[in-house]
Structure formats: structure tokens, C-alpha cells
Amino acid sequence: MELPVEKWYRAISKRRSCRRYFPQYLPQELVYQLWHVITKLNETRRSARIELLTESPDPVLKGIIGPFGKIKGARAYAAFIGATGDEHVAEETGYLGECFILEATANQLATCWVGGTFKAGAVAGLLKTAPGEEVLAIATVGFPYLKHPSGGHNRKPLEKLCTGLPREQWPSWAEAALEAARLAPSACNRQPWRFTVAKNSITISLNKPPIGKLSPRLDCGIAMLHLELGALSRGVRGHWEYLASPEVARFTVTD
């Protein structure tokens, strides 16, 4: 699938995590649009896939989530499923799931990633997952209760996230790529990534441990998509190479 760069890159700055939704089911034509995109996305990753459930997520949510409060009013959710035998399943799932999130955002929907605070077994039972598959995360989907959900992109500045080349020596595309990656969502907004900038590449590394079963590598998969979209927005294509921990992946320019 060719990434819809302009649409998804614009959605990066518009996306906000939403916990209160207007209790309205998604129009059927919008469901068909999302299913169409999901079908194409599921053909692109070797160890992750998406399923859309057009029903309330309330039975699979665990209730109040720390300081963030309970998710209310959603009438649909996406399940992000990974083949746990693949050592890079978390990154693959984060990348693929954020594709869905940005597509939903571009269609004026609100979303919220949910990692460790849902009943994975209950979702797996609804979907009849195959042996070796696990529901790694879900995302609630719907119309925001408020027209402009509160909350901004509270992120560390790039100066605290980047090493390697000094900023004045960054290639022209790197600023857009890194700013897009900086805005990626992460569990508890931990921002578990660091970026090493070279002349023709950017490497993402981990700097946070897991939270329970939550792998920060899934968050890094989200940042990978954002970084790639930022580079593509400047006409620069590249490829990803997975790396050994604590590094995660390297984006190297090919065009």
C-alpha cells in the first residue's frame, strides 16, 4: 500500500487522544471506508493485522486508568493483533496501528490508544484469533464529545531527544521527519525513544523499560511511521532496518 502522505502527515498535528465520545455509532459508509483501508493495510505487514469492531468497547475496558480517567461513549474500536513469534511484532503492530489512527483522524474521527488497560483475552475471544496471535493493543474510535478535544502535544523538545549530527548539520528533510516523530503518542506519554541523526539516516533507540507487559517498542513503531511520513512530506524516501536492543530501527534514505 502506498502511504497517503499528504493526508496522514496533516493528521499527525491534528491527532489528540480522546477519552470522551459522543455516543453515536459510525455511519455505515465511514465503516466501509475504514474496512477498505484496513484490508489494504493488513496486506503490508508480516506479523500484525487490524480488526474493526463496530460495538461499544465498554465490556473490554478495565475502567478508570490512572490519572487519565475512564473512556466514555465510544461505539467502535480497533484491535491490533500481532503474531508473537516474530521478534519485531511490537514495532510492526505500532506502525500498522498508527496507520489506522491517522486514517481515522483524517476522517474527522477521534481515537485513543489503549495498551495495558483492556481485557486482551475478551477481545481475542470476540475475534477468534489464531494460535500464536495476541491482541497487543486496541484503540477506541468515534466522534469526540467536544468539537475540539482538550490537551495538546506535550512533548520533549528535539534538543533533548536527538544525538549525532548537530542540528545545524542535519539534512534538509530531517527536521520535518524528527518533528513528526516527536509528536507520536506513547503509553503514559513516556516518549521512550531517542534519535541519532546521521547524514543519510536516523536511528531510533529505546531509553525506557517496559511497563508491565507493555513494550516501548510498540511506541517506537508508532514513531517510525511518523518519521517516515515526515521524510516523505519533503520528498525523501527511505527503508527501515530493524536493529538489536537498545536500538530499534534505522531509517536510511534511498531516494
C-alpha positions as semicolon CSV with decimal commas, in nm:
position;residue;x (nm);y (nm);z (nm)
1;M;0,000;0,000;0,000
2;E;0,131;0,342;-0,096
3;L;0,112;0,569;0,207
4;P;-0,131;0,863;0,155
5;V;0,142;1,103;0,265
6;E;-0,035;1,438;0,243
7;K;-0,349;1,318;0,424
8;W;-0,172;1,131;0,702
9;Y;0,104;1,386;0,753
10;R;-0,159;1,656;0,811
11;A;-0,336;1,423;1,055
12;I;-0,025;1,400;1,276
13;S;-0,069;1,753;1,409
14;K;-0,448;1,713;1,442
15;R;-0,448;1,384;1,633
16;R;-0,531;1,401;2,005
17;S;-0,608;1,120;2,246
18;C;-0,980;1,133;2,321
19;R;-1,146;0,976;2,626
20;R;-1,498;1,114;2,596
21;Y;-1,704;1,048;2,284
22;F;-2,046;1,147;2,158
23;P;-2,242;0,818;2,190
24;Q;-2,313;0,777;1,819
25;Y;-2,244;0,473;1,602
26;L;-2,024;0,526;1,298
27;P;-2,214;0,582;0,970
28;Q;-2,205;0,273;0,751
29;E;-2,027;0,450;0,467
30;L;-1,749;0,551;0,704
31;V;-1,723;0,195;0,837
32;Y;-1,684;0,071;0,478
33;Q;-1,411;0,329;0,418
34;L;-1,220;0,218;0,727
35;W;-1,263;-0,151;0,640
36;H;-1,131;-0,081;0,291
37;V;-0,818;0,083;0,428
38;I;-0,774;-0,192;0,691
39;T;-0,787;-0,459;0,420
40;K;-0,505;-0,288;0,232
41;L;-0,304;-0,227;0,547
42;N;-0,328;-0,590;0,656
43;E;-0,152;-0,690;0,334
44;T;0,153;-0,478;0,416
45;R;0,292;-0,612;0,747
46;R;0,420;-0,963;0,804
47;S;0,327;-1,008;1,170
48;A;0,047;-0,763;1,253
49;R;-0,311;-0,703;1,149
50;I;-0,612;-0,488;1,240
51;E;-0,975;-0,575;1,309
52;L;-1,251;-0,315;1,345
53;L;-1,534;-0,387;1,589
54;T;-1,842;-0,167;1,547
55;E;-1,966;-0,205;1,904
56;S;-1,903;-0,041;2,239
57;P;-1,561;-0,119;2,390
58;D;-1,701;-0,087;2,743
59;P;-1,708;-0,466;2,812
60;V;-1,335;-0,499;2,734
61;L;-1,212;-0,186;2,913
62;K;-1,091;-0,213;3,270
63;G;-1,234;0,114;3,396
64;I;-1,052;0,413;3,543
65;I;-0,698;0,437;3,411
66;G;-0,466;0,620;3,650
67;P;-0,489;0,997;3,625
68;F;-0,640;0,984;3,276
69;G;-0,990;0,873;3,369
70;K;-1,236;0,636;3,210
71;I;-1,309;0,625;2,838
72;K;-1,677;0,703;2,784
73;G;-1,920;0,696;2,493
74;A;-1,718;0,519;2,222
75;R;-1,923;0,299;1,989
76;A;-1,639;0,130;1,798
77;Y;-1,282;0,018;1,848
78;A;-0,995;-0,130;1,653
79;A;-0,796;-0,430;1,774
80;F;-0,427;-0,452;1,686
81;I;-0,320;-0,815;1,669
82;G;0,034;-0,948;1,649
83;A;0,198;-1,281;1,575
84;T;0,404;-1,315;1,890
85;G;0,660;-1,547;1,731
86;D;0,805;-1,251;1,538
87;E;1,073;-1,069;1,738
88;H;0,965;-0,736;1,586
89;V;0,591;-0,783;1,636
90;A;0,565;-0,483;1,871
91;E;0,720;-0,242;1,619
92;E;0,511;-0,388;1,336
93;T;0,194;-0,352;1,542
94;G;0,270;0,007;1,645
95;Y;0,345;0,110;1,288
96;L;0,035;-0,057;1,145
97;G;-0,194;0,060;1,425
98;E;-0,088;0,421;1,382
99;C;-0,169;0,395;1,010
100;F;-0,526;0,323;1,118
101;I;-0,521;0,604;1,377
102;L;-0,410;0,862;1,120
103;E;-0,668;0,741;0,867
104;A;-0,942;0,776;1,130
105;T;-0,813;1,122;1,225
106;A;-0,816;1,228;0,860
107;N;-1,185;1,126;0,852
108;Q;-1,265;1,360;1,144
109;L;-1,281;1,079;1,400
110;A;-1,123;1,082;1,744
111;T;-0,921;0,791;1,881
112;C;-0,731;0,673;2,187
113;W;-0,462;0,406;2,201
114;V;-0,523;0,162;2,489
115;G;-0,238;-0,069;2,588
116;G;-0,238;-0,248;2,923
117;T;-0,581;-0,147;3,049
118;F;-0,810;-0,368;2,843
119;K;-0,911;-0,735;2,860
120;A;-0,700;-0,883;2,582
121;G;-0,848;-1,230;2,628
122;A;-1,202;-1,098;2,588
123;V;-1,113;-0,920;2,263
124;A;-0,931;-1,228;2,133
125;G;-1,242;-1,435;2,205
126;L;-1,461;-1,199;2,006
127;L;-1,222;-1,211;1,710
128;K;-1,135;-1,582;1,730
129;T;-0,765;-1,511;1,693
130;A;-0,540;-1,782;1,552
131;P;-0,286;-1,978;1,762
132;G;0,024;-1,765;1,815
133;E;-0,169;-1,439;1,782
134;E;-0,223;-1,190;2,064
135;V;-0,420;-0,867;2,089
136;L;-0,142;-0,625;2,182
137;A;-0,348;-0,306;2,194
138;I;-0,680;-0,154;2,097
139;A;-0,791;0,194;2,001
140;T;-1,130;0,343;2,075
141;V;-1,286;0,526;1,780
142;G;-1,572;0,770;1,749
143;F;-1,692;1,127;1,737
144;P;-1,542;1,350;2,008
145;Y;-1,783;1,478;2,270
146;L;-1,616;1,817;2,242
147;K;-1,560;1,965;1,897
148;H;-1,201;2,041;1,988
149;P;-1,077;1,788;2,246
150;S;-0,864;1,947;2,513
151;G;-0,498;1,867;2,556
152;G;-0,201;1,936;2,338
153;H;0,113;1,766;2,223
154;N;0,311;1,782;2,546
155;R;0,644;1,653;2,416
156;K;1,011;1,693;2,493
157;P;1,198;1,934;2,263
158;L;1,408;1,781;1,988
159;E;1,724;1,901;2,162
160;K;1,657;1,650;2,441
161;L;1,568;1,367;2,207
162;C;1,844;1,379;1,946
163;T;2,213;1,294;1,930
164;G;2,454;1,253;1,641
165;L;2,496;1,539;1,399
166;P;2,448;1,886;1,548
167;R;2,122;2,043;1,440
168;E;2,285;2,291;1,203
169;Q;2,426;1,994;1,008
170;W;2,103;1,798;0,978
171;P;1,999;1,713;0,622
172;S;1,710;1,929;0,500
173;W;1,448;1,654;0,540
174;A;1,545;1,555;0,894
175;E;1,376;1,846;1,073
176;A;1,031;1,753;0,936
177;A;1,090;1,382;0,998
178;L;1,201;1,430;1,359
179;E;0,929;1,680;1,443
180;A;0,668;1,433;1,315
181;A;0,827;1,154;1,521
182;R;0,837;1,379;1,829
183;L;0,458;1,413;1,811
184;A;0,396;1,037;1,816
185;P;0,173;0,913;2,102
186;S;0,317;0,675;2,361
187;A;0,199;0,490;2,671
188;C;0,161;0,740;2,959
189;N;0,332;0,992;2,728
190;R;0,668;0,842;2,828
191;Q;0,828;0,918;2,488
192;P;1,058;0,614;2,516
193;W;1,262;0,699;2,208
194;R;1,585;0,875;2,123
195;F;1,703;0,965;1,774
196;T;2,058;0,952;1,637
197;V;2,092;1,170;1,329
198;A;2,346;1,095;1,056
199;K;2,394;1,238;0,707
200;N;2,161;0,991;0,535
201;S;1,987;0,812;0,822
202;I;1,807;0,841;1,155
203;T;1,825;0,565;1,417
204;I;1,555;0,518;1,681
205;S;1,670;0,376;2,017
206;L;1,495;0,289;2,344
207;N;1,559;0,475;2,667
208;K;1,269;0,345;2,881
209;P;1,197;-0,003;3,022
210;P;0,861;-0,179;2,966
211;I;0,556;-0,102;3,183
212;G;0,435;-0,447;3,283
213;K;0,355;-0,625;2,956
214;L;0,361;-0,302;2,758
215;S;0,658;-0,293;2,523
216;P;0,800;0,053;2,447
217;R;0,899;-0,093;2,112
218;L;0,532;-0,065;2,010
219;D;0,554;0,309;2,081
220;C;0,870;0,321;1,871
221;G;0,679;0,157;1,585
222;I;0,435;0,449;1,602
223;A;0,726;0,693;1,590
224;M;0,869;0,505;1,290
225;L;0,557;0,578;1,085
226;H;0,556;0,944;1,188
227;L;0,924;0,982;1,099
228;E;0,875;0,818;0,760
229;L;0,576;1,041;0,681
230;G;0,777;1,349;0,777
231;A;1,056;1,248;0,540
232;L;0,810;1,168;0,261
233;S;0,648;1,509;0,308
234;R;0,984;1,653;0,197
235;G;1,009;1,418;-0,100
236;V;1,257;1,180;0,067
237;R;1,206;0,803;0,058
238;G;1,390;0,550;0,268
239;H;1,380;0,200;0,409
240;W;1,368;0,064;0,764
241;E;1,617;-0,184;0,908
242;Y;1,545;-0,343;1,246
243;L;1,832;-0,338;1,494
244;A;1,935;-0,512;1,816
245;S;1,827;-0,361;2,150
246;P;1,860;-0,093;2,281
247;E;1,843;0,031;1,922
248;V;1,513;-0,030;1,747
249;A;1,535;0,059;1,379
250;R;1,724;0,275;1,131
251;F;1,565;0,480;0,852
252;T;1,812;0,515;0,563
253;V;1,750;0,740;0,266
254;T;1,713;0,557;-0,065
255;D;1,585;0,845;-0,280
